[in-house]
Structure formats: C-alpha cells, structure tokens
Amino acid sequence: MNYRAPRWLPSGNLQTIWPALVARRVLPSPVFRRERWSTPDADFIDIDWLLSDQPGCGPRLPDGPKPATAPLLVLFHGLEGSSSSHYAQAFAGFCQQHGLAYAVVHFRGCSGELNLGPRAYHSGDFEEVDWILRRFRQVHTGPLLAVGISLGGNALLRWAGEMGNAAASLVAAVAAVCAPVDLSASGHAIGRGFNRLVYTRMFLSTMKPKAFGKLAQHPGLFDQVALQAARDLYEFDEVFTAPVHGFKNTREYWASASAKPHLSRVAVPALVVNARNDPFIPASSLPRRDQVSASVALWQPATGGHVGFPQGLPPGHLMAMPAAVGGWLLERVA
C-alpha cells in the first residue's frame, strides 16, 4: 500500500482520531436497508444492505439478500462499531463508485438493540463468521469478498486460518484492516498511558452498559461488582468476555482468539493491512513474511494510525484505504 499521511496530521493518534471525528463529515451519507437474521442458537444479528438506487451507485443491485451476479463486499466492523462507523461509510462510498453490492454485518449487540442470548461477540469468533459467510453464500450468486476492520479483521483472519483450503468455497478473497492479530500485545498497549485515558475509556463507556444489559437479561451471568471496577480491556475481558464465551480467563481468550498463529494456514487470497504507527497495535507484534502463507499479502505502511489513513488537505478524506483495499479485492475476481 503506497500510503503516506498528510503532514498536517503528524502522529498516529491524530491519524486515528481526526478521521473518526472530523474527516468523516465529508463522506456521503449512505442509505441502508436493515435485515434481521435469526441465528442457529435462537438469537439474531442485523445486516445493513446498501441501497443501490442512490446517485453514483452504478448499476442496479439488490436492496436485500437477493441473487445477484455483481460482487458482494461484506464488512465485519471493529470493536463497538456499526454501519455508521467512518470506515463502514467510506467502504460504502467505494462500493457505490464501483457498482458493488455491499453489506455491513453487525456483531451481536452492535446494531442498537441488545441481542437475546447470554453472550455477545469477541475477537476470535470464527464460528459466527463462518455461519454468516455461509448465509451470504446462500443468498448471493456473484463473487463474495469480505473485509474485516480491527476486531472484525482478526475474527475474519482467524476464520480463514481455521478453514484453510475450504475458505475458497465461500469467498474469493478477504482483507483485514488494522487487525490486532496479536491480542495480548494490543490489549496491553491499549491499557497504557494516553491509550488508557482516551481509547480504553471510550470503548468501556459502551461496553459496560451493554454487559450490564446482559446481566439484566441473564441474572448471575457474571460478577457485577467486579465489572463495575474494571478499568481496562484486560479486566473487562477477565470478568465478562472470557468466561461468558467459554474461556478460562483473559490470557486464554487472547491466546486462543489471536489470528497471528494461524496465518500460515490461510489458503484463500488475503490482504493484511496495518499501519506501523497504529497507537494500540505495536509494530513489533505485526506478522512477518515468514510467519504467513504464500496466500497472504502484507501491507504495512509507516503511517495511517488505527483505521485512519486520511489523505488530502484539511479536513481530509478517507477514501485512500477503501480504494487500495477494495481495488486489491476486486483484482482477485477480475
């Protein structure tokens, strides 16, 4: 990825925060149609489909899960993300420009309504990713492409490693943007210094209320007092994410869910993009060429922040990353 951040945004933190708060304002506002899918365990997830009857959308594409021959790009969002996240809207713009069908998958509890079961979502939930992609494969006849952002990227890569050669029966190619493929390294990094004060506080401000909502649905699910006292993601995962999803503790969860040890088994074309100045993904934790399979392409530009990659004069725009990643994916089905 031939990317360099603009000089007026000189740090990884600025390249992360500015896109999420300011540059996103210049993005066109995509219109989505929501569809609810029932899960095999009697719960639900919500899918937002990009409506194609918008200016600049290209050829008419399905407004929902109807057969189509055009490529379908499926996006798995990051921690506490949704179809309103700046990166999801930027990819919507790319799909509009190139005539692609586009769907944003909401992990459980991230669509604005709490899911029903005694669980939420987590970084290594490759079983959920597998079920979702199989459902898309059933309803869409054209090429299927998948991109995961941050947590969603790790889960997608974890799935690709788990599936090996079988992944090609579902998708033509996958991409992960700013995925924390070493969850322990990233989890500890986000719990220190400025990261703890800003990013950790932001994430916990929504994660804790959702967890307490789960406790109201399912009394006794976890220790309410311990969760209230949690001050970083390690402690949150220790009380909620790990035990609720079948892990002994945070250490086991982070080790099991991390995609990095499984990248050598990825057999479907996969692009892994990480900025080396990402505030909470240490450059030293990024995968090396000798740690991944021949199917995996590594793009590790020096700048870009965490899911930022702004470009241009102030206020900047956010289309550099979707154009590069989307273009790479489309080359796999050309």
Legacy VTK file of the C-alpha trace (Angstrom):
# vtk DataFile Version 3.0
C-alpha trace
ASCII
DATASET POLYDATA
POINTS 334 float
0.000 0.000 0.000
1.637 3.207 -1.186
0.298 5.488 1.532
1.757 8.444 3.378
-0.193 10.522 5.909
-0.536 14.277 5.261
1.985 16.465 7.047
-0.732 18.311 8.951
-1.565 15.068 10.786
1.912 14.059 12.028
1.146 11.363 14.628
-0.595 8.019 14.842
-3.075 9.361 17.362
-4.039 12.286 15.126
-4.311 9.953 12.142
-6.692 7.826 14.222
-8.836 10.446 15.928
-9.210 13.033 13.150
-10.775 10.615 10.625
-13.239 9.266 13.184
-14.356 12.699 14.405
-13.777 15.227 11.613
-12.867 13.832 8.191
-15.884 11.524 8.276
-18.104 14.613 7.915
-17.220 14.964 4.243
-18.282 11.391 3.445
-21.586 10.952 1.583
-24.314 9.515 3.792
-25.170 6.035 2.511
-28.701 4.716 2.879
-29.020 1.206 4.264
-31.822 -1.314 4.434
-31.747 -3.422 7.592
-32.484 -7.121 7.635
-32.564 -9.332 10.701
-31.177 -12.852 10.542
-32.098 -15.492 13.109
-29.062 -17.391 14.351
-28.899 -21.166 14.938
-28.968 -20.575 18.718
-32.274 -18.656 18.622
-30.651 -15.226 18.750
-30.285 -12.635 15.978
-27.870 -10.403 14.110
-28.691 -7.392 11.950
-27.363 -6.858 8.428
-27.372 -3.433 6.772
-27.561 -3.600 2.974
-26.519 -0.591 0.937
-29.440 0.625 -1.153
-28.318 0.881 -4.751
-30.817 3.473 -6.011
-28.587 6.382 -4.981
-26.704 8.825 -7.215
-23.359 7.402 -8.261
-24.210 3.867 -7.219
-23.646 2.322 -10.607
-25.875 -0.490 -11.882
-28.955 -1.502 -10.018
-28.101 -4.052 -7.301
-30.281 -5.864 -4.776
-31.699 -3.929 -1.838
-31.525 -7.075 0.255
-30.304 -10.656 0.124
-31.478 -11.420 -3.420
-29.424 -13.290 -6.018
-27.086 -11.027 -7.986
-24.097 -11.570 -10.210
-22.210 -8.447 -9.161
-19.542 -8.889 -6.466
-20.780 -8.504 -2.912
-18.484 -6.903 -0.353
-19.262 -7.937 3.236
-17.793 -5.831 6.048
-17.194 -7.031 9.613
-16.811 -3.985 11.860
-14.404 -3.321 14.708
-14.895 -3.194 18.473
-18.192 -1.403 19.183
-18.516 -0.443 15.528
-21.529 -0.443 13.214
-22.657 0.638 9.763
-22.375 4.244 10.986
-18.641 3.894 11.672
-16.495 6.105 9.455
-14.758 3.162 7.781
-18.070 1.423 7.031
-19.356 4.571 5.345
-16.101 5.012 3.429
-16.369 1.466 2.058
-19.987 2.220 1.133
-18.680 5.083 -0.997
-16.212 2.754 -2.703
-18.957 0.244 -3.454
-21.198 2.972 -4.820
-18.444 4.126 -7.162
-17.701 0.626 -8.430
-21.177 -0.864 -8.662
-20.726 -3.431 -5.914
-23.337 -4.851 -3.600
-22.405 -4.060 -0.003
-23.496 -5.363 3.375
-22.361 -4.476 6.892
-22.626 -7.275 9.437
-23.428 -6.161 12.974
-21.947 -8.374 15.630
-24.385 -9.284 18.389
-25.459 -6.223 20.352
-23.881 -3.688 17.967
-26.892 -2.711 15.848
-28.535 -0.585 18.518
-30.533 -3.403 20.091
-29.224 -5.853 22.649
-29.185 -9.439 21.450
-31.117 -12.099 23.343
-28.681 -14.799 24.420
-26.213 -14.965 27.319
-23.323 -13.930 25.075
-22.110 -11.014 22.976
-19.230 -11.081 20.460
-15.483 -11.486 20.667
-12.274 -11.158 18.650
-11.906 -14.808 17.705
-15.481 -15.805 16.967
-14.680 -17.651 13.745
-17.701 -19.939 14.157
-20.011 -16.919 13.913
-18.071 -15.593 10.918
-18.395 -18.976 9.232
-22.155 -19.126 9.727
-22.558 -15.567 8.431
-20.474 -16.119 5.302
-22.310 -19.355 4.547
-25.602 -17.465 4.777
-24.325 -14.817 2.372
-23.138 -17.549 0.023
-26.653 -18.997 0.000
-28.328 -15.715 -0.938
-25.800 -14.205 -3.336
-24.719 -15.859 -6.580
-21.915 -13.473 -7.528
-18.380 -13.311 -6.135
-18.209 -12.836 -2.371
-15.499 -10.626 -0.856
-15.032 -9.943 2.839
-13.214 -7.202 4.712
-12.762 -7.053 8.475
-11.858 -3.937 10.409
-9.780 -4.154 13.611
-11.533 -6.772 15.810
-13.581 -7.869 12.792
-10.378 -8.281 10.808
-8.852 -10.541 13.429
-12.007 -12.669 13.552
-12.055 -12.906 9.739
-8.398 -13.944 9.557
-8.942 -16.396 12.406
-11.718 -17.921 10.291
-9.555 -18.030 7.152
-6.785 -19.813 9.050
-9.221 -22.282 10.562
-10.851 -23.048 7.201
-7.683 -23.463 5.138
-8.468 -24.601 1.590
-12.201 -24.770 2.323
-12.457 -20.965 2.612
-12.353 -20.684 -1.192
-15.753 -22.365 -1.422
-17.279 -19.331 0.285
-15.175 -16.278 -0.585
-12.948 -15.177 -3.432
-10.699 -13.103 -1.162
-10.554 -11.437 2.253
-8.870 -8.379 3.702
-8.174 -7.253 7.256
-7.513 -3.615 8.114
-5.688 -2.772 11.347
-6.449 -6.182 12.814
-4.893 -6.822 16.259
-3.635 -10.264 15.256
-1.632 -10.495 18.498
-4.367 -9.706 21.020
-2.081 -9.810 24.020
0.288 -7.205 22.576
-2.569 -4.943 21.532
-4.593 -5.490 24.698
-1.698 -4.436 26.904
-0.810 -1.489 24.638
-4.301 -0.014 24.749
-4.273 -0.246 28.544
-1.324 2.121 28.998
-0.809 5.894 29.062
-2.721 8.040 26.569
-4.376 4.943 25.118
-5.858 4.095 28.515
-7.097 7.633 29.065
-8.717 8.025 25.635
-9.375 4.810 23.728
-9.950 2.465 26.671
-12.330 4.924 28.298
-14.227 5.346 25.015
-14.668 1.607 24.495
-15.682 0.875 28.091
-18.260 3.670 28.016
-20.408 1.499 25.709
-19.166 -1.984 26.537
-20.022 -1.813 30.227
-23.655 -0.717 29.765
-24.171 -3.492 27.229
-22.687 -6.031 29.622
-24.960 -4.846 32.423
-27.845 -5.189 29.981
-26.822 -8.820 29.516
-26.811 -9.249 33.290
-30.358 -7.900 33.478
-31.402 -10.443 30.859
-29.482 -13.285 32.472
-29.027 -12.781 36.221
-25.855 -14.310 37.610
-24.055 -14.268 34.246
-21.013 -12.509 35.764
-19.851 -10.551 38.830
-21.474 -7.129 38.616
-19.197 -5.520 41.224
-16.056 -6.797 39.502
-17.174 -5.487 36.128
-18.038 -2.110 37.578
-14.481 -1.921 38.899
-12.871 -2.860 35.561
-10.672 -0.045 34.283
-9.166 -1.551 31.144
-9.940 -4.168 28.497
-7.909 -6.851 30.257
-10.089 -6.541 33.360
-13.281 -6.297 31.292
-12.395 -9.432 29.374
-11.435 -11.206 32.613
-14.895 -10.600 34.106
-17.132 -10.676 31.025
-15.792 -11.582 27.584
-13.669 -14.590 28.531
-15.993 -16.501 30.898
-19.190 -15.662 29.012
-17.711 -17.070 25.798
-16.158 -20.192 27.280
-12.596 -19.105 28.034
-10.934 -19.623 31.402
-9.564 -16.077 31.631
-8.300 -13.150 29.555
-4.931 -14.760 28.928
-6.504 -17.888 27.449
-9.007 -15.827 25.436
-6.378 -13.567 23.908
-4.089 -16.502 23.085
-6.862 -18.610 21.528
-8.534 -15.782 19.610
-5.397 -14.230 18.084
-5.169 -14.767 14.326
-1.390 -14.411 14.022
-0.500 -18.054 14.857
-2.952 -19.215 12.178
-1.848 -17.017 9.259
0.461 -19.729 7.956
-2.629 -21.865 7.240
-4.560 -19.253 5.225
-5.162 -20.600 1.711
-7.575 -18.019 0.271
-6.140 -14.732 -1.077
-5.844 -12.471 1.980
-4.626 -8.906 2.424
-3.462 -7.817 5.881
-3.071 -4.044 6.264
-1.515 -2.473 9.362
-0.031 0.979 9.834
3.228 0.740 11.743
2.295 3.796 13.835
-1.044 2.362 14.995
-1.394 3.657 18.584
-2.516 0.353 20.046
-1.097 -2.287 17.725
2.663 -2.344 18.362
4.689 -2.609 15.160
6.772 -5.329 16.802
3.660 -7.526 17.024
2.799 -7.379 13.310
3.200 -10.535 11.237
6.372 -11.028 9.213
6.589 -12.546 5.757
7.981 -15.787 7.177
5.003 -16.114 9.544
2.276 -16.155 6.899
1.345 -18.368 3.971
2.007 -17.561 0.336
-1.683 -16.573 0.037
-1.261 -13.657 2.445
-0.159 -10.199 1.268
1.192 -7.860 3.941
0.840 -4.085 3.595
2.472 -2.223 6.468
2.817 1.488 5.652
4.732 3.640 8.124
1.720 5.879 8.801
-2.070 5.721 8.900
-2.958 5.296 12.568
-5.707 2.905 13.589
-8.250 2.630 10.763
-7.485 6.210 9.783
-5.441 6.622 6.606
-6.608 10.206 5.945
-5.475 11.927 2.789
-5.565 15.380 1.201
-5.822 18.909 2.533
-7.866 19.725 5.661
-10.345 18.357 6.550
-9.017 15.437 4.531
-10.827 12.461 3.078
-10.979 8.777 3.953
-11.094 7.089 0.555
-7.409 6.126 0.251
-7.746 2.958 2.313
-11.048 1.693 0.823
-9.709 2.390 -2.676
-6.499 0.437 -2.048
-8.126 -2.450 -0.188
-11.216 -2.590 -2.388
-9.086 -2.408 -5.509
-6.946 -5.310 -4.312
-10.037 -7.403 -3.588
-11.565 -6.664 -6.983
-8.360 -7.759 -8.697
-8.961 -11.203 -7.183
-12.241 -11.553 -9.141
-11.189 -9.753 -12.341
LINES 1 335
334 0 1 2 3 4 5 6 7 8 9 10 11 12 13 14 15 16 17 18 19 20 21 22 23 24 25 26 27 28 29 30 31 32 33 34 35 36 37 38 39 40 41 42 43 44 45 46 47 48 49 50 51 52 53 54 55 56 57 58 59 60 61 62 63 64 65 66 67 68 69 70 71 72 73 74 75 76 77 78 79 80 81 82 83 84 85 86 87 88 89 90 91 92 93 94 95 96 97 98 99 100 101 102 103 104 105 106 107 108 109 110 111 112 113 114 115 116 117 118 119 120 121 122 123 124 125 126 127 128 129 130 131 132 133 134 135 136 137 138 139 140 141 142 143 144 145 146 147 148 149 150 151 152 153 154 155 156 157 158 159 160 161 162 163 164 165 166 167 168 169 170 171 172 173 174 175 176 177 178 179 180 181 182 183 184 185 186 187 188 189 190 191 192 193 194 195 196 197 198 199 200 201 202 203 204 205 206 207 208 209 210 211 212 213 214 215 216 217 218 219 220 221 222 223 224 225 226 227 228 229 230 231 232 233 234 235 236 237 238 239 240 241 242 243 244 245 246 247 248 249 250 251 252 253 254 255 256 257 258 259 260 261 262 263 264 265 266 267 268 269 270 271 272 273 274 275 276 277 278 279 280 281 282 283 284 285 286 287 288 289 290 291 292 293 294 295 296 297 298 299 300 301 302 303 304 305 306 307 308 309 310 311 312 313 314 315 316 317 318 319 320 321 322 323 324 325 326 327 328 329 330 331 332 333
